[in-house]
Amino acid sequence: MVGCRSDWRSLGIDGIVPASSGNPSGKFALMNINESIQAILSREKVVADFFYLTFLDRYPAVQQFFVDVDMQQQNVLLTMGLFIVEQYYRFQYPAIKHYLRLLGHKHYLREVPAEMYADWRACLVETLQQFHGSAWTTGLEAEWNSAIALASQIMLQGYQARPKFE
């Protein structure tokens, strides 16, 4: 993995996710985005912690947006944000759309450049790949990329003085 740190073992992770219940062989079934988020939510801190270590190290210019940010809280926000991204991808609830616009507006007010979203997404998908290890597939990668792109598109609608809500 280019540019990502490979210190998962120092976080107590060996890159595997338990096989789905109902799989008597104990082998991995193909994971979908819903099973992925369940695995992420069942671990404390891991994905978000590792993501921010990698993201802030790889893109030093981003660090200015995290001055005075409580990173423990930010890790919780990212973890729950991933849940929101997954839910919007699967169900496209209007309430989540409104939330994503508001989140985008918060990023706009903090002057986070929209151009940074692509780097954020690439680093996040790499982090998810490392987290899932051998359970990661091209299908799961495509789902996460699509989900994050969809959520980012809605967030960017909040990059105006007063976002509109339908």
C-alpha positions as CSV (number, residue, x, y, z in Angstrom):
1,M,0.0,0.0,0.0
2,V,1.7,3.2,-1.2
3,G,2.0,5.9,1.4
4,C,0.0,4.2,4.2
5,R,1.8,3.2,7.4
6,S,1.7,-0.5,8.1
7,D,1.6,-0.4,11.9
8,W,-1.8,-2.2,12.3
9,R,-0.2,-4.8,14.6
10,S,0.8,-2.0,17.0
11,L,-3.0,-1.2,17.2
12,G,-3.8,-4.8,18.0
13,I,-5.2,-5.5,14.5
14,D,-4.1,-8.3,12.2
15,G,-6.2,-7.2,9.2
16,I,-9.0,-9.8,9.5
17,V,-12.6,-9.5,10.2
18,P,-14.6,-12.4,11.7
19,A,-16.6,-14.5,9.2
20,S,-20.3,-13.7,9.1
21,S,-22.5,-15.7,11.5
22,G,-24.3,-18.4,9.7
23,N,-21.1,-19.4,7.9
24,P,-20.3,-22.8,9.4
25,S,-17.1,-23.3,7.5
26,G,-15.6,-20.3,9.3
27,K,-14.3,-19.0,5.9
28,F,-14.8,-15.5,4.7
29,A,-17.9,-14.9,2.6
30,L,-17.8,-11.9,0.3
31,M,-18.3,-8.9,2.4
32,N,-20.6,-6.0,1.5
33,I,-20.6,-2.5,2.7
34,N,-23.2,-3.2,5.4
35,E,-21.1,-6.0,6.9
36,S,-18.0,-3.7,6.6
37,I,-19.6,-1.0,8.7
38,Q,-20.7,-3.5,11.2
39,A,-17.1,-4.7,11.6
40,I,-15.9,-1.1,11.9
41,L,-18.5,-0.2,14.5
42,S,-17.7,-3.4,16.5
43,R,-14.1,-2.3,17.1
44,E,-13.2,0.7,19.3
45,K,-11.1,3.4,17.7
46,V,-9.2,1.4,15.1
47,V,-10.2,2.7,11.7
48,A,-10.5,6.4,12.5
49,D,-7.3,6.4,14.6
50,F,-5.3,4.8,11.9
51,F,-6.9,6.9,9.2
52,Y,-5.9,10.2,10.8
53,L,-2.4,9.0,11.6
54,T,-2.0,8.2,7.9
55,F,-3.9,11.2,6.4
56,L,-2.2,13.9,8.5
57,D,1.2,12.3,7.9
58,R,0.7,12.0,4.1
59,Y,-0.9,15.4,3.6
60,P,0.8,17.9,6.0
61,A,-1.2,20.8,4.5
62,V,-4.3,19.3,6.0
63,Q,-3.0,19.6,9.6
64,Q,-4.0,23.3,9.6
65,F,-7.6,22.3,9.7
66,F,-7.1,20.2,12.8
67,V,-5.5,22.8,15.0
68,D,-7.4,22.9,18.3
69,V,-9.5,19.8,17.3
70,D,-9.9,17.1,19.9
71,M,-8.7,14.1,17.8
72,Q,-10.5,11.6,20.1
73,Q,-13.8,13.3,19.3
74,Q,-12.8,13.6,15.7
75,N,-12.2,9.9,15.6
76,V,-15.7,9.3,16.9
77,L,-17.2,11.7,14.4
78,L,-15.4,9.9,11.5
79,T,-16.6,6.5,12.7
80,M,-20.2,7.7,12.9
81,G,-19.7,9.5,9.7
82,L,-18.8,6.2,8.0
83,F,-22.1,4.8,9.3
84,I,-24.0,7.8,7.9
85,V,-22.2,7.4,4.5
86,E,-23.1,3.7,4.4
87,Q,-26.7,4.4,5.4
88,Y,-27.1,7.1,2.8
89,Y,-25.6,4.9,0.1
90,R,-28.0,2.1,0.9
91,F,-31.2,4.0,1.6
92,Q,-30.8,7.7,0.6
93,Y,-32.9,8.9,3.5
94,P,-33.8,12.7,3.1
95,A,-32.7,13.3,6.7
96,I,-29.2,12.0,6.0
97,K,-29.0,14.1,2.9
98,H,-29.8,17.2,5.0
99,Y,-27.2,16.2,7.6
100,L,-24.5,15.7,4.9
101,R,-25.3,19.2,3.5
102,L,-24.9,20.6,7.0
103,L,-21.6,18.7,7.4
104,G,-20.4,20.1,4.1
105,H,-21.4,23.6,5.2
106,K,-19.3,23.1,8.4
107,H,-16.4,22.2,6.2
108,Y,-17.0,25.2,4.0
109,L,-17.1,27.5,7.1
110,R,-13.7,26.0,8.2
111,E,-12.4,26.7,4.7
112,V,-11.6,23.1,3.9
113,P,-10.9,23.1,0.1
114,A,-13.3,20.9,-1.9
115,E,-10.2,19.6,-3.7
116,M,-9.1,17.8,-0.6
117,Y,-12.0,15.4,-0.7
118,A,-10.4,13.2,-3.3
119,D,-7.2,12.7,-1.2
120,W,-9.4,12.1,1.9
121,R,-11.4,9.5,0.0
122,A,-8.3,7.7,-1.4
123,C,-6.6,7.5,2.0
124,L,-9.8,6.4,3.7
125,V,-10.4,3.6,1.2
126,E,-6.8,2.5,1.7
127,T,-7.3,2.5,5.4
128,L,-10.5,0.4,5.1
129,Q,-8.6,-2.0,2.9
130,Q,-5.9,-2.5,5.5
131,F,-8.5,-2.9,8.2
132,H,-10.4,-5.6,6.4
133,G,-7.3,-7.4,5.1
134,S,-8.1,-10.6,3.3
135,A,-11.9,-9.9,3.5
136,W,-11.4,-6.9,1.2
137,T,-12.6,-7.3,-2.4
138,T,-12.8,-5.2,-5.5
139,G,-16.6,-5.2,-5.0
140,L,-16.3,-3.9,-1.4
141,E,-13.8,-1.3,-2.7
142,A,-16.3,-0.2,-5.4
143,E,-19.1,0.1,-2.9
144,W,-17.1,2.2,-0.5
145,N,-15.8,4.4,-3.3
146,S,-19.4,4.9,-4.6
147,A,-20.8,5.6,-1.1
148,I,-18.1,8.1,-0.3
149,A,-18.4,9.8,-3.7
150,L,-22.2,10.1,-3.2
151,A,-21.9,11.5,0.3
152,S,-19.1,13.9,-0.8
153,Q,-21.3,15.2,-3.7
154,I,-24.1,16.0,-1.2
155,M,-21.6,17.6,1.3
156,L,-20.3,19.8,-1.5
157,Q,-23.9,21.1,-1.9
158,G,-23.3,22.7,1.5
159,Y,-20.4,24.8,0.1
160,Q,-22.5,27.8,-0.3
161,A,-23.4,30.7,2.1
162,R,-26.8,29.1,3.0
163,P,-27.3,25.5,1.9
164,K,-30.8,24.8,0.6
165,F,-32.9,22.0,1.9
166,E,-35.6,20.4,-0.2
